[in-house]
Amino acid sequence: MGTFEITGGRRLKGEIIPQGAKNEALQVLCAVLLTPEEVIIENIPDIRDVNKLIELLSDLGVEVTKLEKGTYRFKAANVNMDYLISPEFKEKGAALRGSIMIVGPLLSRFGYAYIPKPGGDKIGRRRLDTHFLGFEKLSAKFNYDVSESFYYVEGKELTGNYMLLDEASVTGTANIVMAAVFAKGKTTIYNAACEPYVQQLCKMLNAMGAKIGGIGSNLLTIEGVESLGGTRHRILPDMIEIGSFIGMAAMTHSEITIKNVSYDNLGIIPDAFRRLGIKLERRNDDIYIPAQEFYEIETFIDGSIMTIADAIWPGLTPDLLSVFLVVATQAKGSVLIHQKMFESRLFFVDKLIDMGAQIILCDPHRATIIGLNNQYQLRGTKMSSPDIRAGVALLIAAMSAEGTSIINNIEQIDRGYEKIDLRLNQLGAKIKRI
């Protein structure tokens, strides 16, 4: 188990380039299974979850060639479907949440797919019903073996259909879209997720020859085609990492510039940080954050306490609420953080309380933060990272704290953040990997 030793209280300065988006990478990498032709993908982040998925694709028989840093060529001409029933696949597939998105393309191209119940962050219940209900709407048959924790889906003749998703699931939408590209006739998906990463997947599929309309909205239409060809695709910068860097700059009173952020794809993230009193400035496609000694949380117009809550796109992504929570601990004022989607994601706040933060955990979904206004610095402590996003929030807290902090189980952070210690040390941080 890896460990970070962080010396807190250091100010950062300089420029940093965000990695490619993890959530987009997991989708577009699975899309290479839809064609026997070459697909080149650029700006792939070098992180554990993505590397595991690339390894899984290779095990399936996809030819994988690394062309340069972050750029790979994939050719799925000889997919070994027998691998799906192997003990090795059951072990590897179960260890990776993103493995669920191989089901849609395999079902679409080969008529069947199997997948073990996937793992991932322990942040609460993460059901997969939306995926399989969508496949059934396309006339596939679904079965779940409880004793083996294995999902089976078969559909030799997929047929387009109208469906209203029970939730605007990002991975569910992506999986169903990939399953529908070869379905006969027209598929209409209402209440589809419309995050930039889903938009990117749809644009990539259209470049391969798919016919997808309504991109960017919650109403997608897919006209089935006979086959898809190759393409070249570039992954967006990771909005979660960009938001993490904004919060990190505020907490450590640092002056940094985040380069090439694809600002127009950040939605309300910059304005949400401004509501915490954080100054940031758009400079072309960069974000400049000046050093701030103090920042004050806004109130609503009637003077009531500010609430920051997650919502489906274009609302605020739930993946950043952990960062907003930790940043609020040193602000002036109070804020209610409402994590609607996952019921276990706020449980890391006990570690912040140990560091001196004033937080009331109201229930599994809500926490009230009374900002310290930088009058009292957080104290260094020993803690463990429970999941990717809480892990980076704890890292931000440790970087701002007085003294030395230890964070165990940093494999969770490595799942979502590329060489985060080395990149932040270049800005002046002092993070030692043990």
C-alpha positions as CSV (number, residue, x, y, z in Angstrom):
1,M,0.0,0.0,0.0
2,G,1.5,3.3,-1.1
3,T,1.7,6.4,1.1
4,F,2.2,10.2,0.7
5,E,4.1,12.2,3.2
6,I,3.1,15.9,2.7
7,T,4.8,18.9,4.3
8,G,2.0,21.5,4.5
9,G,2.0,25.3,4.4
10,R,3.9,25.7,1.2
11,R,2.7,28.1,-1.5
12,L,2.6,27.0,-5.1
13,K,3.5,29.0,-8.2
14,G,3.6,28.3,-11.9
15,E,1.7,26.6,-14.7
16,I,0.2,23.2,-14.8
17,I,-1.5,21.3,-17.7
18,P,-4.5,19.1,-16.8
19,Q,-4.4,15.4,-17.8
20,G,-6.8,13.9,-20.3
21,A,-10.3,13.3,-18.9
22,K,-10.6,9.9,-17.1
23,N,-14.3,9.6,-17.5
24,E,-14.1,10.3,-21.3
25,A,-11.2,7.9,-21.7
26,L,-13.1,5.0,-20.2
27,Q,-15.9,5.5,-22.7
28,V,-14.0,6.1,-25.9
29,L,-11.5,3.3,-25.2
30,C,-14.4,0.8,-25.2
31,A,-15.7,2.3,-28.5
32,V,-12.7,0.9,-30.3
33,L,-14.4,-2.5,-30.0
34,L,-17.0,-1.4,-32.5
35,T,-14.7,-1.6,-35.6
36,P,-12.0,-3.9,-36.9
37,E,-10.2,-0.8,-38.3
38,E,-7.5,1.3,-36.6
39,V,-8.6,3.9,-34.1
40,I,-6.0,6.4,-32.7
41,I,-6.8,8.2,-29.4
42,E,-4.8,11.1,-28.1
43,N,-4.4,12.7,-24.6
44,I,-5.1,9.4,-22.8
45,P,-4.2,9.9,-19.1
46,D,-1.6,7.7,-17.5
47,I,-3.7,6.6,-14.5
48,R,-4.4,3.2,-13.0
49,D,-8.1,2.8,-14.0
50,V,-7.4,3.7,-17.7
51,N,-4.2,1.6,-17.8
52,K,-6.2,-1.4,-16.5
53,L,-8.9,-0.9,-19.2
54,I,-6.2,-0.8,-21.9
55,E,-4.7,-4.0,-20.5
56,L,-8.2,-5.6,-20.5
57,L,-8.7,-4.6,-24.2
58,S,-5.4,-6.1,-25.0
59,D,-6.4,-9.3,-23.2
60,L,-9.5,-9.4,-25.4
61,G,-7.4,-9.5,-28.5
62,V,-7.3,-5.8,-29.4
63,E,-3.9,-4.8,-30.9
64,V,-2.6,-1.9,-28.8
65,T,0.3,0.2,-29.8
66,K,1.7,3.1,-27.9
67,L,2.7,5.8,-30.4
68,E,3.9,8.4,-28.0
69,K,3.0,9.7,-24.5
70,G,-0.8,9.7,-24.2
71,T,-1.4,8.5,-27.8
72,Y,-2.3,4.9,-28.6
73,R,-3.4,3.0,-31.7
74,F,-6.1,0.3,-31.3
75,K,-7.2,-2.3,-33.8
76,A,-10.0,-4.7,-32.7
77,A,-9.9,-7.0,-35.8
78,N,-9.5,-10.2,-33.8
79,V,-11.5,-9.9,-30.6
80,N,-11.3,-13.1,-28.6
81,M,-14.9,-13.5,-27.2
82,D,-13.9,-16.7,-25.4
83,Y,-11.9,-14.6,-23.0
84,L,-15.2,-13.4,-21.5
85,I,-15.7,-16.8,-19.8
86,S,-12.2,-17.1,-18.5
87,P,-11.3,-16.9,-14.7
88,E,-8.8,-14.2,-15.6
89,F,-11.5,-12.0,-17.1
90,K,-13.7,-12.5,-14.1
91,E,-11.0,-11.2,-11.8
92,K,-9.8,-8.3,-13.9
93,G,-13.3,-7.2,-15.0
94,A,-14.5,-7.2,-11.4
95,A,-11.6,-5.0,-10.3
96,L,-12.5,-2.1,-12.7
97,R,-15.7,-0.1,-12.7
98,G,-15.2,1.1,-16.3
99,S,-15.3,-2.5,-17.6
100,I,-19.1,-2.3,-17.7
101,M,-18.8,-0.2,-20.9
102,I,-17.4,-3.0,-23.0
103,V,-20.8,-4.6,-22.8
104,G,-22.6,-2.2,-25.2
105,P,-20.0,-2.4,-28.1
106,L,-19.6,-6.2,-27.7
107,L,-23.3,-6.7,-27.7
108,S,-23.7,-4.4,-30.7
109,R,-20.9,-6.0,-32.8
110,F,-21.0,-9.6,-31.7
111,G,-24.5,-10.1,-30.4
112,Y,-23.6,-11.0,-26.8
113,A,-21.4,-10.0,-23.9
114,Y,-20.6,-11.1,-20.4
115,I,-19.3,-9.1,-17.5
116,P,-18.6,-9.7,-13.8
117,K,-20.1,-7.3,-11.4
118,P,-17.6,-4.4,-11.6
119,G,-15.9,-2.8,-8.6
120,G,-14.7,0.8,-8.2
121,D,-15.1,3.4,-5.5
122,K,-16.9,2.5,-2.2
123,I,-19.0,5.6,-2.3
124,G,-22.4,4.0,-2.0
125,R,-24.9,2.1,-4.1
126,R,-24.1,2.3,-7.9
127,R,-26.7,0.3,-9.6
128,L,-26.4,-0.8,-13.3
129,D,-30.2,-1.2,-14.0
130,T,-30.2,1.7,-16.5
131,H,-27.6,-0.1,-18.7
132,F,-29.5,-3.4,-18.9
133,L,-33.0,-1.9,-19.2
134,G,-31.7,0.0,-22.2
135,F,-30.3,-3.2,-23.8
136,E,-33.6,-4.9,-23.2
137,K,-35.4,-2.0,-25.0
138,L,-33.1,-2.8,-28.0
139,S,-34.5,-6.4,-27.8
140,A,-31.6,-8.0,-26.0
141,K,-32.1,-10.6,-23.3
142,F,-30.5,-10.1,-19.9
143,N,-29.7,-12.4,-17.1
144,Y,-27.8,-11.9,-13.8
145,D,-26.3,-14.9,-12.1
146,V,-26.4,-14.0,-8.4
147,S,-24.2,-16.9,-7.3
148,E,-21.4,-16.0,-9.7
149,S,-22.0,-12.2,-9.7
150,F,-22.0,-12.3,-13.5
151,Y,-24.1,-10.4,-16.0
152,Y,-25.1,-12.0,-19.3
153,V,-26.7,-10.1,-22.2
154,E,-27.5,-11.5,-25.7
155,G,-29.1,-10.0,-28.8
156,K,-28.3,-11.2,-32.2
157,E,-30.8,-8.9,-33.9
158,L,-30.9,-5.6,-32.1
159,T,-33.8,-3.3,-33.0
160,G,-34.1,0.4,-32.5
161,N,-36.7,1.6,-30.0
162,Y,-37.8,4.6,-28.0
163,M,-36.7,4.6,-24.4
164,L,-37.0,7.0,-21.4
165,L,-34.1,6.3,-19.1
166,D,-35.0,5.9,-15.5
167,E,-31.9,8.1,-14.6
168,A,-29.6,10.3,-16.7
169,S,-26.7,7.9,-16.1
170,V,-23.5,8.9,-17.9
171,T,-22.1,5.4,-18.3
172,G,-25.6,4.0,-19.0
173,T,-26.1,6.5,-21.8
174,A,-22.7,5.8,-23.3
175,N,-23.3,2.0,-23.1
176,I,-26.7,2.2,-24.7
177,V,-25.5,4.5,-27.5
178,M,-22.7,2.1,-28.4
179,A,-25.2,-0.8,-28.4
180,A,-27.6,1.1,-30.6
181,V,-25.3,2.2,-33.4
182,F,-25.8,-1.2,-35.2
183,A,-29.5,-1.7,-34.2
184,K,-31.9,-1.8,-37.1
185,G,-34.0,1.3,-37.5
186,K,-34.1,4.3,-35.2
187,T,-33.3,4.5,-31.5
188,T,-34.5,7.5,-29.4
189,I,-33.0,8.0,-25.9
190,Y,-34.8,10.5,-23.7
191,N,-33.4,11.7,-20.4
192,A,-30.0,10.9,-21.8
193,A,-26.9,12.2,-20.0
194,C,-25.4,15.1,-21.9
195,E,-22.0,15.7,-20.2
196,P,-19.2,16.8,-22.5
197,Y,-17.7,13.3,-22.3
198,V,-20.9,11.8,-23.7
199,Q,-20.8,14.4,-26.4
200,Q,-17.2,13.5,-27.2
201,L,-18.1,9.8,-27.5
202,C,-21.0,10.6,-29.9
203,K,-18.8,12.9,-32.0
204,M,-16.2,10.1,-32.2
205,L,-18.8,7.6,-33.2
206,N,-20.1,9.9,-35.9
207,A,-16.6,10.3,-37.2
208,M,-16.5,6.5,-37.5
209,G,-19.7,6.5,-39.5
210,A,-22.5,6.4,-36.9
211,K,-25.6,8.6,-37.3
212,I,-26.3,10.2,-33.9
213,G,-28.4,13.3,-33.6
214,G,-29.2,15.6,-30.6
215,I,-25.6,15.7,-29.3
216,G,-25.4,18.0,-26.3
217,S,-29.1,17.5,-25.4
218,N,-30.9,15.0,-23.3
219,L,-32.7,13.6,-26.4
220,L,-30.5,11.5,-28.6
221,T,-31.5,9.8,-31.8
222,I,-29.4,7.0,-33.4
223,E,-30.0,5.7,-36.9
224,G,-28.5,2.2,-37.1
225,V,-25.7,1.6,-39.6
226,E,-24.1,-1.6,-41.0
227,S,-20.5,-0.9,-39.9
228,L,-18.1,1.7,-38.5
229,G,-14.6,2.6,-39.6
230,G,-11.5,4.0,-38.0
231,T,-10.9,7.5,-36.8
232,R,-8.5,9.7,-34.8
233,H,-9.9,11.3,-31.6
234,R,-8.5,13.6,-28.9
235,I,-9.7,13.4,-25.3
236,L,-10.8,16.6,-23.5
237,P,-8.8,17.9,-20.5
238,D,-10.2,16.5,-17.2
239,M,-12.7,19.0,-15.6
240,I,-12.4,17.2,-12.2
241,E,-8.6,17.7,-12.1
242,I,-9.1,21.4,-13.2
243,G,-11.5,21.9,-10.4
244,S,-9.1,20.2,-8.0
245,F,-6.3,22.6,-9.0
246,I,-8.6,25.6,-8.5
247,G,-9.4,24.5,-5.0
248,M,-5.8,23.6,-4.3
249,A,-4.7,27.1,-5.3
250,A,-7.2,28.7,-3.0
251,M,-6.4,26.6,0.0
252,T,-2.6,27.1,-0.3
253,H,-2.9,30.8,-1.1
254,S,-1.1,30.1,-4.4
255,E,-0.8,31.8,-7.8
256,I,-1.1,29.3,-10.5
257,T,-2.2,29.1,-14.2
258,I,-4.0,26.0,-15.4
259,K,-3.3,25.7,-19.1
260,N,-5.5,24.5,-22.0
261,V,-8.6,23.8,-19.9
262,S,-11.2,23.7,-22.7
263,Y,-13.1,26.4,-20.8
264,D,-16.3,26.2,-22.7
265,N,-16.7,22.6,-21.6
266,L,-16.4,23.4,-17.9
267,G,-20.0,24.4,-17.4
268,I,-20.8,26.1,-14.1
269,I,-17.6,24.8,-12.4
270,P,-15.8,28.2,-12.5
271,D,-18.8,30.1,-11.3
272,A,-19.4,27.6,-8.5
273,F,-15.9,28.3,-7.2
274,R,-16.6,32.0,-7.4
275,R,-19.5,31.5,-5.1
276,L,-17.0,30.4,-2.5
277,G,-15.2,33.7,-3.0
278,I,-12.4,32.3,-5.1
279,K,-11.0,34.7,-7.7
280,L,-10.2,33.2,-11.0
281,E,-9.7,34.7,-14.5
282,R,-10.1,33.3,-18.0
283,R,-7.2,34.0,-20.2
284,N,-7.9,32.7,-23.6
285,D,-8.2,28.9,-22.9
286,D,-6.3,29.1,-19.6
287,I,-7.5,29.8,-16.0
288,Y,-5.4,32.1,-13.9
289,I,-5.9,32.0,-10.1
290,P,-4.2,34.8,-8.1
291,A,-2.9,34.3,-4.6
292,Q,-5.6,35.0,-2.1
293,E,-5.2,35.4,1.7
294,F,-8.9,35.2,2.3
295,Y,-12.1,34.3,0.4
296,E,-15.7,34.7,1.5
297,I,-18.6,32.4,0.8
298,E,-21.6,34.2,-0.8
299,T,-25.1,33.9,0.6
300,F,-28.3,33.7,-1.4
301,I,-30.1,36.9,-2.2
302,D,-32.3,36.6,0.9
303,G,-29.2,36.2,3.1
304,S,-29.7,32.4,3.7
305,I,-26.8,30.0,3.8
306,M,-25.3,29.0,0.5
307,T,-26.0,25.5,-0.7
308,I,-23.8,23.8,-3.2
309,A,-25.3,20.6,-4.6
310,D,-24.5,18.1,-7.4
311,A,-26.9,17.8,-10.3
312,I,-27.0,16.2,-13.7
313,W,-25.2,18.2,-16.5
314,P,-25.2,21.1,-16.9
315,G,-25.4,21.1,-13.2
316,L,-22.4,20.6,-10.9
317,T,-20.6,17.3,-11.2
318,P,-20.7,15.2,-8.0
319,D,-17.0,14.3,-8.4
320,L,-16.0,17.8,-7.3
321,L,-18.1,18.1,-4.1
322,S,-15.3,16.7,-2.0
323,V,-13.1,19.5,-3.2
324,F,-15.7,22.2,-2.6
325,L,-16.2,20.9,0.9
326,V,-12.5,21.0,1.9
327,V,-12.0,24.4,0.3
328,A,-14.9,25.8,2.4
329,T,-13.2,24.8,5.6
330,Q,-10.9,27.9,5.3
331,A,-13.4,30.3,3.8
332,K,-15.2,33.1,5.7
333,G,-18.8,32.1,6.1
334,S,-20.8,28.9,6.0
335,V,-22.0,26.5,3.3
336,L,-24.2,23.4,3.1
337,I,-22.7,20.7,0.8
338,H,-25.5,18.4,-0.5
339,Q,-24.2,15.2,-2.1
340,K,-27.4,13.8,-3.7
341,M,-26.0,11.0,-5.8
342,F,-23.9,8.8,-3.4
343,E,-24.7,8.2,0.2
344,S,-21.2,7.3,1.4
345,R,-19.1,10.0,-0.3
346,L,-19.1,12.5,2.6
347,F,-17.9,10.0,5.2
348,F,-14.3,11.2,4.9
349,V,-15.1,14.5,6.8
350,D,-14.1,12.9,10.1
351,K,-10.5,13.1,8.9
352,L,-11.0,16.9,8.2
353,I,-12.5,17.3,11.7
354,D,-9.4,15.6,13.2
355,M,-7.4,18.3,11.4
356,G,-9.4,21.1,13.0
357,A,-12.1,21.8,10.5
358,Q,-15.5,22.8,11.7
359,I,-18.0,20.4,10.0
360,I,-21.4,19.1,11.0
361,L,-22.3,15.9,9.1
362,C,-26.0,16.3,9.0
363,D,-26.7,12.9,7.4
364,P,-25.1,10.7,4.7
365,H,-25.9,13.3,2.0
366,R,-25.4,16.7,3.7
367,A,-22.6,18.4,5.6
368,T,-22.5,22.0,6.9
369,I,-19.1,23.7,6.9
370,I,-18.3,26.6,9.2
371,G,-15.3,28.3,7.6
372,L,-12.3,29.1,9.7
373,N,-11.5,32.2,7.6
374,N,-7.8,31.2,7.7
375,Q,-7.7,32.2,11.4
376,Y,-6.8,28.7,12.4
377,Q,-4.7,26.5,10.1
378,L,-5.6,22.9,9.7
379,R,-3.3,20.4,11.6
380,G,-1.2,17.7,9.9
381,T,-2.4,14.2,10.7
382,K,-2.4,10.6,9.5
383,M,-5.3,9.4,7.3
384,S,-6.3,7.0,4.6
385,S,-7.8,7.7,1.2
386,P,-11.3,6.1,0.9
387,D,-11.9,6.9,-2.8
388,I,-10.4,8.9,-5.7
389,R,-12.1,12.2,-5.0
390,A,-12.0,12.2,-1.2
391,G,-8.3,11.2,-1.6
392,V,-7.4,14.4,-3.6
393,A,-9.5,16.5,-1.2
394,L,-7.5,15.1,1.7
395,L,-4.3,15.9,-0.3
396,I,-5.5,19.5,-0.7
397,A,-6.2,19.7,3.1
398,A,-2.7,18.3,3.9
399,M,-1.0,20.7,1.6
400,S,-2.6,23.6,3.4
401,A,-2.1,22.2,6.9
402,E,0.5,23.1,9.5
403,G,3.1,20.3,9.9
404,T,3.4,16.9,8.2
405,S,0.5,14.7,7.1
406,I,0.5,11.0,6.1
407,I,-2.0,9.7,3.5
408,N,-2.2,5.9,3.1
409,N,-4.0,4.0,0.4
410,I,-2.9,6.5,-2.3
411,E,-3.6,3.9,-4.9
412,Q,-7.1,5.4,-4.8
413,I,-5.6,8.8,-5.8
414,D,-3.5,7.2,-8.5
415,R,-6.6,5.7,-10.1
416,G,-7.7,9.2,-11.2
417,Y,-4.7,11.6,-11.0
418,E,-1.6,11.2,-13.2
419,K,1.7,11.4,-11.3
420,I,0.0,14.1,-9.1
421,D,2.9,14.2,-6.6
422,L,5.6,14.9,-9.3
423,R,3.4,17.5,-11.0
424,L,2.6,19.4,-7.8
425,N,6.2,19.2,-6.6
426,Q,7.2,21.1,-9.8
427,L,5.0,24.0,-8.5
428,G,6.6,24.0,-5.1
429,A,4.7,21.4,-3.1
430,K,6.6,18.9,-0.9
431,I,5.0,15.5,-1.4
432,K,7.0,12.4,-0.8
433,R,5.8,9.0,-2.2
434,I,6.7,6.2,0.2
